[in-house]
Amino acid sequence: QQAMDKGHVEAINNLAILYENGKGVEKDEVKAAQLYQQAMDKGHVEAINNLAILYENGKGVEKDEVKAAQLYQQAMAKGHVGAMNNVAVCYYNGKGVEKDELKAVQLFQQ
């Protein structure tokens, strides 16, 4: 918490993970989403992907598959490999984007 209060972006993301999972703190997905947003605003790439997962599943935020796909694409553009997989899954299933199995396969192969 002290590191987060000083603005350390990795600490903000890590604290969000703890709140999301209820590890060492009471589980609070809304707080997790707020913290991921803070870390994302400071440029933390993993936080972008983590926030996208919450939007995709409607945890701590209103479910929004379009927003999730956009966030996954943003994280992918910044080099997050897991986000690339998540974008591929979105295209494969047509979640938040128009279904495009060819594009999904191309992303899976990268």
trRosetta pair geometry for C-beta under 8 A, 3 or more apart (Angstrom, degrees):
i j d omega theta_ij theta_ji phi_ij phi_ji
1 4 5.5 -56 -150 36 32 114
1 5 6.3 37 152 -24 66 104
1 15 6.8 103 -86 -111 56 139
2 5 5.6 -51 -149 32 32 114
2 6 6.7 26 153 -13 63 104
3 6 5.8 -60 -155 39 34 108
3 8 4.3 -43 167 38 92 139
3 11 3.6 -170 109 -93 114 165
4 7 7.6 64 178 -61 35 14
4 8 6.4 -85 -85 53 32 84
4 11 4.5 -139 -66 122 68 110
4 12 5.0 118 -132 -82 94 64
4 15 5.2 -8 -70 -12 146 151
4 35 7.7 -36 -148 -140 137 115
6 11 7.9 52 54 48 88 151
7 12 7.7 -14 -160 -42 33 123
7 42 7.3 164 -176 -110 88 150
8 11 4.0 58 90 12 109 117
8 12 6.8 175 90 -17 56 82
9 12 5.5 -49 -148 30 36 114
9 13 6.6 34 155 -15 66 102
9 39 5.3 115 -165 -140 80 79
9 42 4.4 -151 -102 108 119 135
9 43 6.9 -33 -137 62 163 76
9 44 4.7 -177 165 -59 116 116
9 47 7.7 -103 177 -18 95 141
10 13 5.8 -54 -151 38 34 110
10 14 6.2 32 151 -18 66 109
10 44 7.1 164 -80 -118 46 128
11 14 5.6 -54 -142 40 32 111
11 15 6.1 34 157 -21 66 105
12 15 5.9 -55 -147 36 27 110
12 16 6.5 32 151 -22 61 105
12 35 5.5 -169 178 -173 81 91
12 38 5.3 -114 -175 100 141 113
12 39 4.2 178 102 -73 115 97
12 42 7.1 98 42 30 151 140
12 44 7.2 -166 73 -12 108 157
12 47 7.4 5 105 -92 100 145
13 16 5.6 -54 -153 32 32 116
13 17 6.7 36 149 -22 64 101
13 35 7.3 162 -97 141 26 100
13 36 6.9 64 -121 -112 68 62
13 39 4.3 110 -64 -139 82 166
13 44 5.1 -149 -56 158 129 155
13 46 5.9 76 -165 85 150 108
13 47 4.6 -115 -104 -71 107 102
13 50 7.0 135 -154 20 95 152
14 17 5.5 -48 -153 29 36 114
14 18 6.7 38 149 -19 64 101
15 18 5.5 -50 -153 33 38 114
15 19 6.5 35 150 -15 67 103
15 35 5.6 -123 92 -160 97 155
16 19 5.8 -56 -149 39 33 108
16 20 6.1 37 152 -24 67 106
16 31 7.7 -162 -123 126 64 71
16 32 4.6 101 -168 -153 75 66
16 33 7.8 132 -152 -39 113 14
16 34 8.0 -163 -111 70 104 55
16 35 3.5 -166 -80 96 98 120
16 36 4.7 131 -168 -54 159 73
16 39 6.6 -101 -9 -3 141 134
16 47 6.9 83 44 -125 157 98
16 50 6.7 111 116 126 130 147
17 20 5.6 -52 -145 34 30 114
17 21 6.3 1 163 5 64 113
17 23 7.7 -17 125 39 79 123
17 32 7.4 100 -69 -139 15 111
17 50 7.2 -85 -80 -138 82 150
18 21 6.5 -76 -146 51 24 92
18 22 7.8 154 167 -22 56 1
18 23 4.8 -104 -140 68 72 88
18 24 5.4 -44 -159 54 125 105
18 25 5.3 79 138 21 109 113
19 22 7.5 29 -165 -70 28 42
19 25 5.7 -36 -89 88 65 133
19 27 6.9 113 -179 -148 50 38
19 28 4.8 -51 -168 61 104 84
19 29 7.3 163 136 -84 91 25
19 31 4.6 -109 -172 94 152 108
19 32 4.1 -168 95 -68 106 84
19 35 6.5 122 29 14 140 141
20 27 7.5 -4 153 -148 16 81
20 29 5.9 62 -125 -112 62 68
20 32 3.8 105 -65 -133 79 158
20 50 7.5 -119 -46 -179 162 115
20 54 7.5 -111 -120 -81 121 113
20 59 7.5 74 -147 131 93 129
20 60 7.3 -69 -110 -33 82 145
21 27 6.9 -96 124 -111 17 97
22 25 6.8 -124 -144 82 41 61
22 26 6.4 -24 -132 -177 89 28
22 27 3.0 -37 -72 -64 109 93
22 28 7.9 117 -86 -5 76 54
25 28 7.2 -62 130 13 111 105
28 31 3.8 34 116 19 119 117
28 32 6.4 158 96 -20 65 83
28 60 7.8 83 146 -110 53 110
29 32 5.1 -47 -144 34 39 119
29 33 6.4 43 155 -22 67 99
29 54 6.8 161 -176 -135 103 117
29 59 4.6 -101 -165 163 147 86
29 60 3.1 -133 141 -61 86 99
30 33 5.8 -52 -152 33 31 111
30 34 6.6 31 149 -18 63 105
30 60 4.6 -176 -75 -149 34 80
30 61 7.7 131 -116 -57 61 55
31 34 5.6 -54 -150 36 34 113
31 35 6.3 31 154 -17 67 107
31 60 7.5 -97 34 -138 39 123
32 35 5.8 -59 -149 39 29 108
32 36 6.3 31 154 -19 66 105
32 54 6.9 174 107 -88 109 143
32 59 7.9 -13 72 129 131 101
32 60 5.4 -101 62 -93 96 164
33 36 5.7 -51 -145 36 31 111
33 37 6.4 35 153 -22 63 104
33 51 6.4 96 -143 -131 68 85
33 54 5.1 -170 -94 140 99 163
33 59 7.7 175 -58 108 113 67
33 60 3.7 171 -25 131 119 123
33 61 4.8 154 -138 -42 157 102
34 37 5.7 -54 -153 33 30 114
34 38 6.6 33 149 -21 64 102
34 60 8.0 -122 -13 172 70 120
35 38 5.4 -47 -149 32 37 114
35 39 6.4 33 154 -14 67 104
36 39 5.7 -56 -148 41 33 109
36 40 6.0 37 152 -23 67 107
36 47 4.6 171 -156 -168 70 89
36 48 7.9 158 172 -70 99 20
36 50 5.0 -139 -124 96 131 108
36 51 4.0 168 132 -70 132 94
36 54 6.9 166 36 3 158 139
37 40 5.5 -53 -144 37 30 115
37 41 6.3 34 154 -22 63 105
37 47 7.8 -153 -43 159 13 118
37 51 6.2 106 -67 -111 61 143
38 41 5.8 -55 -151 33 28 112
38 42 6.7 16 152 -8 62 108
38 47 8.0 -92 72 -173 55 153
39 42 5.7 -64 -153 43 34 106
39 44 3.9 -39 163 39 96 141
39 46 8.0 -39 136 75 135 78
39 47 3.5 -176 99 -86 117 164
40 43 7.7 89 -178 -40 31 9
40 44 6.1 -84 -80 58 34 82
40 47 4.5 -141 -59 112 72 112
40 48 4.9 112 -122 -77 107 69
40 51 5.8 -35 -46 -5 142 147
44 47 4.0 60 97 6 111 119
44 48 7.2 177 97 -18 62 78
45 48 5.7 -47 -159 22 39 114
45 49 7.0 32 149 -11 66 102
45 75 5.5 117 -174 -143 80 81
45 78 4.6 -153 -114 111 118 131
45 79 6.8 -31 -148 63 162 81
45 80 4.9 -177 156 -58 114 113
45 83 7.9 -105 169 -15 95 141
46 49 5.7 -56 -156 40 40 110
46 50 6.1 40 148 -21 71 108
46 75 7.7 85 -99 -143 20 126
46 80 6.7 156 -85 -118 51 128
47 50 5.4 -53 -141 39 34 114
47 51 6.1 36 158 -21 67 104
48 51 6.0 -56 -149 36 26 108
48 52 6.5 31 149 -23 61 106
48 71 5.4 -167 177 -175 82 91
48 74 5.4 -117 -176 98 141 109
48 75 4.0 177 98 -73 118 100
48 78 7.2 97 33 34 153 139
48 80 7.1 -165 69 -10 109 155
48 83 7.2 6 101 -92 103 145
49 52 5.5 -53 -151 32 32 117
49 53 6.8 38 151 -24 64 99
49 71 7.2 164 -94 139 29 99
49 72 6.6 65 -120 -113 71 61
49 75 4.3 120 -59 -153 84 172
49 80 5.3 -150 -48 152 132 157
49 82 5.8 76 -166 91 157 109
49 83 4.5 -118 -97 -74 112 101
49 86 6.8 148 -148 13 98 153
50 53 5.7 -48 -156 26 35 114
50 54 7.0 34 148 -16 63 100
51 54 5.6 -51 -157 33 39 113
51 55 6.6 37 148 -16 68 103
51 61 8.0 50 -168 -7 81 150
51 71 5.8 -117 90 -167 96 156
52 55 5.6 -55 -150 38 35 110
52 56 6.2 38 152 -24 68 105
52 67 7.7 -162 -124 126 67 71
52 68 4.6 104 -170 -153 76 66
52 69 7.7 132 -155 -42 116 14
52 70 8.0 -163 -113 69 108 54
52 71 3.5 -166 -81 94 101 120
52 72 4.7 138 -176 -54 161 73
52 75 6.7 -106 -10 -3 140 132
52 83 7.2 88 38 -124 155 98
52 86 6.7 105 115 138 136 153
53 56 5.6 -52 -146 34 31 114
53 57 6.3 4 162 3 65 113
53 59 7.9 -19 124 44 78 119
53 68 7.4 99 -73 -141 16 111
53 86 7.7 -95 -77 -125 81 148
54 57 6.3 -74 -145 51 26 93
54 58 7.8 -150 167 30 57 2
54 59 4.8 -104 -143 70 75 85
54 60 5.1 -40 -162 52 130 110
54 61 5.4 84 134 21 109 110
55 58 7.5 29 -166 -70 28 41
55 61 5.6 -33 -90 85 66 134
55 63 6.9 114 -179 -146 50 38
55 64 4.9 -51 -169 60 104 85
55 65 7.4 163 136 -85 92 24
55 67 4.7 -111 -171 95 151 107
55 68 4.0 -169 96 -70 107 85
55 71 6.5 120 28 16 142 140
56 63 7.5 1 157 -148 16 81
56 65 6.1 62 -125 -113 63 66
56 68 3.8 110 -64 -139 79 160
56 86 8.0 -117 -52 -168 157 118
56 95 7.1 55 -142 148 101 133
56 96 7.5 -71 -106 -36 86 137
57 63 6.9 -98 122 -110 18 97
58 61 7.0 -121 -143 83 41 61
58 62 6.4 -22 -133 -177 87 29
58 63 2.9 -35 -73 -64 108 95
58 64 7.9 118 -86 -5 75 54
61 64 7.2 -62 130 13 112 106
64 67 3.8 32 116 20 121 117
64 68 6.3 157 95 -19 66 84
64 96 7.9 76 143 -108 57 108
65 68 5.2 -50 -145 36 36 117
65 69 6.3 39 156 -21 67 102
65 90 7.6 156 179 -135 96 104
65 95 4.7 -110 -165 175 131 81
65 96 3.6 -139 144 -63 81 89
66 69 5.9 -53 -151 35 30 109
66 70 6.5 30 151 -18 63 106
66 96 4.6 170 -88 -146 31 80
66 97 7.8 126 -121 -57 63 53
67 70 5.6 -55 -149 36 32 113
67 71 6.3 30 154 -17 66 106
67 96 7.4 -104 35 -135 35 124
68 71 5.9 -59 -149 38 29 108
68 72 6.3 31 153 -20 65 106
68 90 7.4 -179 109 -98 99 128
68 95 7.5 -30 81 138 127 104
68 96 5.3 -124 65 -75 89 157
69 72 5.6 -51 -146 36 32 113
69 73 6.3 32 154 -19 64 105
69 87 7.0 95 -154 -123 73 69
69 90 4.6 135 -110 -163 101 156
69 95 6.8 171 -64 110 113 70
69 96 3.0 173 -20 120 123 130
69 97 4.9 176 -167 -34 157 97
70 73 5.7 -56 -151 36 30 111
70 74 6.4 34 150 -22 64 104
70 96 7.4 -125 -16 170 68 124
71 74 5.4 -49 -147 33 35 115
71 75 6.4 33 155 -15 66 103
72 75 5.9 -57 -150 39 31 108
72 76 6.2 34 151 -22 65 108
72 83 4.8 173 -161 -163 67 88
72 86 4.4 -129 -136 105 131 115
72 87 4.7 173 132 -68 117 77
72 90 6.3 163 61 -21 155 141
73 76 5.4 -51 -144 36 32 115
73 77 6.3 37 154 -23 64 103
73 83 7.6 -168 -60 160 13 114
73 87 5.6 99 -80 -107 66 126
74 77 5.8 -53 -151 32 29 113
74 78 6.8 16 152 -8 61 108
74 83 7.9 -88 71 -176 52 151
75 78 5.8 -65 -153 43 34 106
75 80 4.0 -32 160 36 97 141
75 82 7.9 -36 132 77 133 80
75 83 3.5 -172 98 -88 113 163
76 79 7.7 110 -178 -21 31 8
76 80 6.0 -83 -83 60 36 83
76 83 4.3 -142 -59 113 71 108
76 84 4.6 116 -128 -78 108 64
76 86 7.8 -146 -58 58 110 90
76 87 5.2 -19 -44 -20 153 141
80 83 3.9 61 94 7 112 117
80 84 7.0 178 96 -18 61 78
81 84 5.5 -47 -157 24 38 115
81 85 7.0 37 148 -14 65 99
82 85 5.6 -51 -157 35 39 112
82 86 6.4 39 146 -19 68 106
83 86 5.2 -53 -147 38 38 115
83 87 6.3 44 152 -23 68 99
84 87 5.7 -49 -149 32 32 112
84 88 6.6 35 150 -20 62 104
84 107 5.8 -165 174 -174 86 102
84 110 6.3 -98 172 80 142 123
85 88 5.5 -53 -152 34 33 115
85 89 6.5 34 150 -19 66 103
85 107 7.5 164 -100 139 29 106
85 108 7.3 67 -122 -108 69 65
86 89 5.6 -49 -148 34 35 113
86 90 6.5 41 150 -23 64 101
87 90 5.5 -50 -153 31 34 116
87 91 6.6 30 152 -14 66 103
87 107 5.9 -128 94 -159 99 160
88 91 5.9 -56 -151 39 32 107
88 92 6.1 34 152 -22 66 109
88 103 7.8 -159 -124 125 64 72
88 104 4.7 103 -169 -153 73 68
88 105 7.9 130 -155 -43 111 15
88 107 3.6 -160 -83 94 101 124
88 108 4.9 130 -169 -56 155 75
89 92 5.5 -53 -142 36 32 115
89 93 6.1 7 165 3 67 112
89 95 7.4 -14 126 39 80 123
89 104 7.3 97 -74 -141 17 113
90 93 6.5 -73 -144 51 22 92
90 94 7.8 53 167 -121 55 1
90 95 4.8 -104 -137 69 67 86
90 96 5.2 -47 -155 55 121 107
90 97 5.2 75 141 20 109 113
91 94 7.4 26 -166 -72 27 41
91 97 5.7 -35 -88 86 64 132
91 99 6.9 111 -179 -149 50 38
91 100 4.7 -52 -167 60 105 85
91 101 7.2 165 136 -84 91 24
91 103 4.7 -105 -173 91 154 107
91 104 4.0 -167 94 -67 106 87
91 107 6.8 121 31 14 139 138
92 99 7.5 -1 157 -148 14 81
92 101 5.9 63 -126 -115 62 66
92 104 3.7 114 -64 -141 80 161
93 99 7.1 -101 121 -110 19 96
94 97 6.8 -124 -145 81 42 61
94 98 6.5 -25 -133 -176 89 27
94 99 3.1 -37 -74 -66 109 92
94 100 7.9 119 -87 -4 75 54
97 100 7.2 -59 129 12 112 105
100 103 3.9 29 119 21 119 117
100 104 6.4 155 95 -20 66 84
101 104 5.2 -52 -147 35 37 118
101 105 6.3 39 155 -21 68 101
102 105 5.8 -52 -150 34 31 110
102 106 6.5 32 151 -19 63 105
103 106 5.6 -53 -149 35 34 114
103 107 6.4 31 153 -17 66 105
104 107 5.9 -59 -152 38 30 108
104 108 6.3 31 152 -20 66 107
105 108 5.6 -53 -145 36 32 113
105 109 6.3 29 156 -19 65 108
106 109 5.9 -61 -151 36 28 110
106 110 7.0 38 151 -34 62 99
107 110 5.8 -44 -154 14 37 115
